Amino acid sequence: MRAFYPPIEPYESGMLDVGDGHHVYWEVSGNPDGKPAVVLHGGPGSGTVGTHRQHFDPDRYRIVLFDQRGAGKSTPHVSDPEHDLDTNTTWHLVADMEQLREHLRIEKWQLFGGSWGATLALAYAQKHPDRVTEIILRGVFTLRQSELDWLYQGGAAHLFPDAWDKFVEPIPEHERDDMLRAYHKLVFHDDPKTSLRSAMAWSLWEGATASTQPNPVNSYGDEKFAVAFARIAVHYFVNKGWLEEGQLIRDAGKLKGIPGVIINGRYDVVTPLITAYDLAKAWPGSVGTVLNAAGHAVADPGVAQQLLAATDKFAN
């Protein structure tokens, strides 16, 4: 089974002024007359990559990618002193998506997102269900307290104790009862060395837990990536994504009538299967697929193949 379509380049791109001093990078590739689909990158803060385009048949899809506020090519970057985190929230991103949709003159589009991208897809679809044709999710994350506690308060440490020791190392022992708050203080520290060191530790922890197969070559160890990844993620997580507890599962009934595919690895440590399972039960008409050899990463066995099968299914 094919995992990816061949690499392609965008035929159109730009910077969209979304207000609050933010400019969001966007690009479009594939068929200008094809079925519109928008990719929601993870993190939050990771930015888009070229392989995101390869999940779609370029002859049948009009593929939209964009970098969320503060990430990737969007400006100001979160590491820039001019970046205002008070205007970088889940609901700002949802509004940015609507502004981008209107800018590109798209009536409805397919949502495609993994991890944090799945969170944003659910938030957008529950607010604007009339603008969504289908939803494809991988590694479902909904910002419930149990999900945050699992990854950042020691649950996942039972599987990755060596990586956990490195993750908690920057945090004084008396502050480890609230790792998110402790990391928030460090990644925004006035001392650049302290900020960078803690951002790297945060990023490398997720990199260590993401896959069933250790991959020494990945972006998690890149300094610029780590700063954006850690700062935006911690900012979002200490604020619970500006969501009520359990909101995205509770309101999944709003997605009734929107076809959906949910793909999750059984051994996903970053976003454990229980969240995808709970969402599938609450979302009428969704179809869930459990990959028994996969973790969180797209590179894990079967993940990319199932994502491509989903986009092919909805292409017409």
Beta strands, then each sheet from edge to edge (+ up, - down):
strand 1: 12-19
strand 2: 22-30
strand 3: 35-40
strand 4: 61-66
strand 5: 109-115
strand 6: 132-140
strand 7: 260-265
strand 8: 286-291
sheet 1: 1+ 2- 4+ 3+ 5+ 6+ 7+ 8+
end
